[in-house]
Amino acid sequence: MKKIVSGAQEAIQDIKDGAVIMLGGFGLCGIPENCIGALTRKGIKDLTCISNNAGVDDFGLGLLLKTRQIKKMISSYVGENEEFERQLLNGELEVDLVPQGTLATRIQMAGMGIPAFFTPAGYGTEVAVGKEVREFGGKTYLMEMALHADFAIVKAWKGDHFGNLVFRKTTRNFSTSMVKAGNITIVEVEELVEPGAIPPDEVHVPGIYVHRIFQGKDYQKRIEKRTVRLKS
């Protein structure tokens, strides 16, 4: 199976209006910048996006929010995006806020083929509304459903022609689970190498989960906030 594609535009060519998309990364760390740019240019709309964060106003998922291409966000931390806040408060965006650990586990369960699980997180809050509640060992738990997607889009540091992936540090958050939870997994990498160049023991995600891979370019690698100390 040929997995290498020419770039982001070819990788996302069959994503259509109304698709459910998972996008990897943690904050602005390790997000699939090239694919988000391609989705913005393509102009598809009514997307449901599953991502821990919602980007910032001029970067990451903030670009798709700015152009009103996202219909619903399923995410955990969204505090850095003023446009997200505006659309939410004005009723222009559907939002499902999920505790961060619950979000990670819902994605993991999808990859493992487990339809649902019980967690104490969110019991007694708005998160629990409409969900099944059970007691185990004297403690109350909510039932949460696994999260699947039509497409999972992530960025890795290095990948080979077979789709074997290596991530760096924090960029492994969410991405290593998302690649297993999408019907089609698209990966952009900083370095695309020949088969055998990645030692087997260093592979974080085996290529069996990857359908399309390409070498990205022009990465900004932004961070959300930089705090510095003045010299004393």
C-alpha positions in Angstrom: 0.0 0.0 0.0 1.4 3.3 -1.1 1.2 5.7 1.9 3.4 8.6 0.8 1.5 11.6 -0.7 2.9 14.8 -2.2 1.7 17.1 0.6 -1.1 18.4 2.7 -3.4 19.3 -0.2 -3.4 15.7 -1.5 -3.5 14.2 2.0 -6.8 16.0 2.9 -8.4 15.9 -0.6 -11.3 13.6 0.3 -12.3 15.4 3.5 -15.7 16.8 2.9 -18.2 19.1 4.6 -19.5 17.7 7.9 -16.5 15.4 8.6 -15.4 14.5 12.1 -11.7 15.2 12.5 -9.2 14.5 15.3 -6.3 16.9 15.4 -3.2 16.0 17.5 -1.0 18.2 19.5 -0.9 19.7 23.0 -1.5 23.4 23.1 0.5 24.7 20.1 3.0 21.9 20.5 3.1 19.3 17.7 0.0 20.4 15.9 -0.4 19.5 12.2 0.2 23.0 10.8 0.4 22.0 7.1 -2.9 20.1 7.2 -4.8 22.8 9.1 -3.6 25.3 6.5 -4.8 23.0 3.7 -8.2 22.6 5.3 -8.5 26.4 5.6 -7.7 26.9 2.0 -10.1 24.1 0.8 -13.0 25.9 2.5 -14.8 22.8 3.8 -17.3 23.6 6.5 -19.5 22.2 9.3 -16.6 20.3 10.7 -16.6 18.6 14.1 -13.1 18.9 15.5 -11.7 16.8 18.4 -8.6 18.4 19.9 -7.3 19.1 23.3 -7.0 22.8 22.6 -8.6 25.1 20.1 -5.5 26.9 18.9 -5.1 30.7 19.2 -6.7 33.4 17.2 -4.3 33.4 14.3 -2.8 29.9 14.4 -3.7 26.3 14.6 -7.5 25.6 14.9 -7.9 29.3 15.3 -7.6 29.6 11.6 -10.6 27.3 11.0 -12.6 29.1 13.6 -11.9 32.5 12.1 -13.2 31.3 8.7 -16.2 29.7 10.4 -15.5 26.2 9.1 -15.9 24.5 12.5 -19.5 23.6 13.6 -18.6 21.8 16.8 -15.5 21.5 19.0 -14.9 18.6 21.4 -12.0 19.7 23.5 -10.6 20.3 27.0 -8.6 23.5 27.3 -9.8 26.5 25.2 -8.7 29.5 27.2 -6.2 31.0 24.7 -8.7 31.7 21.9 -10.8 34.9 21.9 -12.6 34.0 18.7 -13.6 30.6 20.2 -15.0 32.5 23.3 -16.9 34.9 21.2 -18.5 32.2 19.0 -19.4 30.1 22.1 -21.0 33.0 24.0 -23.0 34.1 20.9 -24.3 30.6 20.3 -22.4 30.3 17.0 -20.4 27.2 17.9 -21.4 23.9 19.5 -19.0 23.0 22.2 -18.5 19.8 24.3 -16.0 20.6 27.0 -14.5 17.3 28.3 -12.1 16.8 31.3 -8.6 16.4 29.9 -8.1 12.9 31.3 -11.5 11.8 30.1 -10.9 13.2 26.6 -7.6 11.3 26.4 -9.2 8.0 27.6 -12.2 8.3 25.2 -9.8 8.5 22.3 -7.7 5.6 23.7 -10.8 3.5 24.1 -11.8 4.1 20.4 -8.4 2.8 19.4 -8.7 -0.2 21.6 -12.2 -1.1 20.3 -13.8 -0.5 23.7 -17.1 1.3 23.3 -17.4 2.9 26.7 -15.9 3.1 30.2 -16.7 4.5 33.7 -14.9 7.4 35.3 -15.5 9.5 38.4 -14.4 12.7 36.7 -17.2 15.1 36.2 -19.8 13.5 38.5 -21.9 16.2 40.2 -21.2 18.8 37.5 -22.7 19.7 34.1 -20.4 17.1 32.5 -22.7 14.4 34.0 -26.0 15.7 32.5 -27.7 13.0 30.4 -25.1 10.3 31.2 -25.5 6.9 32.8 -24.3 6.8 36.4 -23.2 3.7 38.4 -21.7 3.0 41.8 -18.7 0.8 42.2 -17.2 0.1 45.6 -19.2 2.9 47.1 -18.0 5.5 44.6 -20.1 7.1 41.8 -18.9 7.0 38.2 -20.1 8.3 34.8 -20.3 6.3 31.7 -18.3 8.0 28.9 -18.4 6.8 25.2 -15.3 6.2 23.1 -14.5 9.0 20.6 -14.1 8.0 16.9 -13.3 10.2 13.9 -13.6 10.0 10.2 -10.0 11.4 9.9 -7.2 11.6 12.5 -4.6 14.2 11.6 -1.3 14.4 13.5 2.2 15.7 13.2 5.3 13.6 14.1 9.0 14.4 14.2 10.1 11.5 12.0 8.4 8.9 9.9 9.3 6.3 7.3 7.7 5.2 4.0 5.8 2.5 5.9 4.3 5.0 8.3 6.3 4.1 11.4 6.4 7.2 13.6 8.7 8.8 16.1 7.5 11.8 18.2 9.5 14.2 20.4 8.7 14.9 24.0 5.3 16.6 24.6 4.2 16.2 21.0 3.3 12.6 21.9 0.3 13.8 23.9 -3.0 12.8 22.3 -1.3 12.1 18.9 -0.2 8.6 19.7 -3.8 7.7 20.6 -5.5 9.6 17.9 -3.7 7.7 15.1 -5.6 4.6 16.2 -9.0 6.2 16.5 -9.6 7.6 13.0 -11.0 5.7 10.0 -8.2 7.3 8.0 -5.0 8.6 9.6 -3.0 11.3 8.0 0.5 12.2 9.3 2.8 15.1 8.5 6.4 14.7 9.6 9.4 16.9 9.8 11.6 14.2 8.5 10.5 11.5 6.0 13.1 8.7 6.0 13.7 5.4 4.2 12.5 2.1 5.6 15.0 0.8 8.1 16.3 4.2 9.2 14.2 4.1 12.4 15.4 1.4 14.8 12.4 -0.8 15.7 12.8 -0.1 19.4 12.4 3.7 18.8 9.1 3.4 17.0 6.3 5.1 19.0 3.5 4.2 16.5 3.7 1.4 14.0 2.9 2.1 10.4 -0.2 -0.2 10.4 -2.2 2.7 11.8 -1.1 5.2 9.2 -2.8 5.6 5.8 -1.1 8.7 4.5 2.2 10.4 5.3 4.1 13.3 3.9 7.0 15.6 4.8 5.8 19.0 5.9 7.5 22.3 5.6 7.7 25.8 7.0 6.9 24.9 10.6 6.5 27.8 13.0 6.5 25.7 16.1 4.9 28.4 18.2 4.4 28.2 22.0 1.4 29.7 23.7 3.1 31.8 26.3 6.7 32.7 27.1 7.5 33.9 30.6 10.9 35.4 31.2 12.6 36.8 34.3 14.2 40.3 34.2 17.8 40.4 35.1 18.3 41.4 38.7 
